[in-house]
Structure formats: C-alpha cells, structure tokens
Amino acid sequence: MARVRDDARYASRQEEILAEAARVFRERGYKQTTMDDIAEELGQTKASIYYYFDSKEELLFQICERAVDAALAHFEDIDRDGAPAAERFTKMMEEHFTSLSRNADVVTVFLQELWRTDHPRAKEIRSKQRRFQGAFEDLIVAGQRDGSFRSDLDARLVVFAFLGMSHAARTWMPRGEWSSDEVGSTIGQIFAHGIFTEAPGSRAQGADGAAAANP
C-alpha cells in the first residue's frame, strides 16, 4: 500500500530546512556550504534533505523567492486597504523593517547570493524584486500627487534610499537589543519624519529675527 504524505508535516519540514540553510549560507557563504554541512546542522542525513529539495541551488532559490513573495504579499495587503498614501507608506516601512529584523538570515542570503548568478530562476526572482520596488515607487508618486509627500524628490531615488537604509540595517538588527516591532516602528518613523522636532535652523532663525526686532 502506498504511503500517504502528510502535507502539513512535509511543509513544516521544508520550512525548517530552509531556515537552517539560510543561517548556514549566511554564516559560511553559499559557495563554501555543502549539503553535508546543512545536514549536520540539522542532525539529519544528506539523503533526507534531498527528499525535500533537489539541490543546494534549489535551496538558495526557494529561500530568496519566499523572501520576495512575502514582501510583495505584505505590500499588496497594505495597498489594498485604500488608506491614504502617507498612512500606507508608513505602515509599509514599519512592516518591512519588522520583517527584515525577524528574517535577517534570509534577507542577507538574498542580498549577498542571488545577485551572483545568472541562472534563469534567479532572474525571475530578481524580476519580482523589481516589481516590489516599482509598487513602492508608485506609492511615493501617489503621495506626491495628493500632497502628502514632497513633490521635489525623485520617487525612485526615495525608494532606493529606503531600501539601502533597510538592507544595511540587517547587519545590526539581529543583536537582540530591540524587538522586531521596536526596530520596524522606530526606523520607519525616522525615515518618514526625521528626528528633528522642527525644521533645522528654524529656532536659530527665530532668535535672529527676535534680535533684529529688539536691538
């Protein structure tokens, strides 16, 4: 009698392997890591991993694709609620930083490893990443049109600045001093609103004005 696969358990096991593979890829580098290394960290045989994934390359692609799919899904959920552009933008930033904090291994592997191969699968995943960037850019443009955002800023450059800031933050976010929610909320607010309580120089200008009026 044929053995019936437990789909829930199968999916759970896949996630466990992907999480461990992402950690090992991040720590040792994709090229330096072998399937034996991953199996050893999991306390399993290499053959047991091949039951779930055809190759080390397949592990890499699934890690990266799931990261991009999750980012797109978060964006689509937020964008779908029809809130004002500024509200969606702030929420998206916070969600993005929170996700990065919770999935630092996966994000690091995506940023460091996916761009080193011209495999067709890698190109498809990078195309999804560009879709995410494009959707973010469209949101900036929407905010510029409704007056929420400064219209003198290049929307694409704003997106690159945000992504650069968020991706660089992965190097310190895993240190555990702050929760994922604290990181997401704080950095999202800083990017959106800055840290000044008023425009830089406005207080000094006010003082100068007072001095001029009362010599």
DAJOTA-V83226 format. One record per helix or strand of 2 or more residues. SS is the DSSP state (2 for helix, 1 for strand). FROM is the first residue (numbers start at 0). LEN is the number of residues. If there is no record, write none. Layout:
ss=SS from=FROM len=LEN
ss=SS from=FROM len=LEN
This chain:
ss=2 from=6 len=22
ss=2 from=34 len=8
ss=2 from=45 len=5
ss=2 from=55 len=25
ss=2 from=84 len=18
ss=2 from=103 len=13
ss=2 from=119 len=26
ss=2 from=154 len=14
ss=2 from=169 len=4
ss=2 from=179 len=14
ss=2 from=201 len=12
